[in-house]
Amino acid sequence: MLIAHGPSHDALVKSEIFRAMEEDAIARLEEITRCASEVQDAMISLMSEKRISVPELCTEVAASKGFSIIATANTRDRGVNDMSAALKRRFNMVVLPSPKQLETEIEIVSKRVGELASNLDLNAAVPAADAIEKVVELLNR
């Protein structure tokens, strides 16, 4: 479609982050330190402005209110591109120990979610145990 008709909304292939911005969702960025520095630089702008530009369509898309990004990085294997201080400031860094069993990791995450919910005085219920288990399993893939 792009080749036949040129840039258009119909030809746009939306990234996971783009879709999350539109859908009030959380985007997951795996191994951010393995992303090219240009991608990391774009993330700084995206997280600061909460907008993504599509220059070919002369448009910008603003993130919906619930949009957020969870990124992972292996601190032992620094990866190809260390995160800049500017990018690190845009994340709440949580360093998790490497548990040997999935059940232990689920316990750690459950405890930490409860603590954060209490400390931040969130107006939302703490996720159910099965939801936490699914997130932990997802992040272990």
Secondary structure as UniProt FT lines:
FT   HELIX           2..5
FT   TURN            9..11
FT   HELIX           16..22
FT   TURN            23..24
FT   STRAND          26..29
FT   HELIX           32..34
FT   HELIX           37..49
FT   STRAND          51..54
FT   HELIX           55..57
FT   STRAND          59..62
FT   TURN            65..66
FT   STRAND          68..71
FT   HELIX           85..89
FT   HELIX           102..119
FT   TURN            120..121
FT   HELIX           129..139
//
